[in-house]
Amino acid sequence: MAEAGGAEMEELMEEFSVRTLCDIFSDMRIANRTRNYSYLKGLIEEAQYRANRMEDHLYSRKSVEELEKRRIKLKAEVKELEKESEK
């Protein structure tokens, strides 16, 4: 079976699992408690994937907030320039 590429893997992960990081960590604890590490690598990959997506979303949100602040500032500048041009 051929390995899926980056975008394909993301789509598969989204369809495959809607688990939270807490669920994944819980499974890691179970693996450790039972000393069954056969699937631990997969759990680590899943946790890393989820954490990366969370970080990406946070950075995107920060960018949107910065753009909103800039939009408000520019809008105020436009109003000021319009008032000056009316004089």
N, C-alpha and C positions, 0 to 999 in steps of 0.2 A: 504494500500500500504506500503510495507517495505521500510525503508530508505536506500539510497545507501551508501556504504562504502566510505572511503577516496579516493581511486583511481577511483572508479566508479563516485564519485561526481565530481572529477576533469575533467574527460572525459565529463560528462554532461555539466559542466560549459563551457568548451572549445567549445563544439558544440552549446550550447545555445546562447552564446553571444560573439560578437567581439567588444563590446563597449569599449570605453576608460574610464579612471577614470573621465575625464571631463564630459563625457556624464552622468555618474552615479551621479556626484555631481550636475549636472544641474537638473536631476530628483529629487534629494533631495531638491533642492531649490524650485522646483515646488510644491513638497509635503508640504513644510513648508508654502509657499505662500498661497496655497489653504487650509491649515490646514487639509489635508488628510494624516494622518500618518499610514494608514492601511498597506502600503507596504514599509514603511521606514526601518523596520528591515531587509527585504530582500535586500534593496539597501545598507545598511551598510555591510551586509555579502558579497555582490558582490564587494563592494569597498575594503574590507579587503582582499578578495581573490586576486583581481587584484594587490593590493599593495604588498602582500606577494610574488606573482610571480615576480613582478618587482625587489624586493629586492633580491630574490634568483638568478635572472639572473645577477644582478650587482655583487653579491659575487662570482658567478661562473666565471664571466668575470675577476674579480680581480685575482682569483686563476689561471686562464689561463695565465694572464700576468706575474704573479710571476713565473710560471713554465717555461715560455719562457725565462725570464731573467736567470733563473737557467740553462736552456739548453745551452744558449749562453756561460755562464761562464764555464760550464763543457766542452763544445766543445773546448774552448780556453785552458783549462787545458790538454785535450787530445792532442792537437797539441803540446803543450809545452813538454809533456812527450814523444811524438814521436820524437821530435827534440833531446831530451836528450838521448834517446835510440839509435839514429843513431850515436852518438859520440863514 
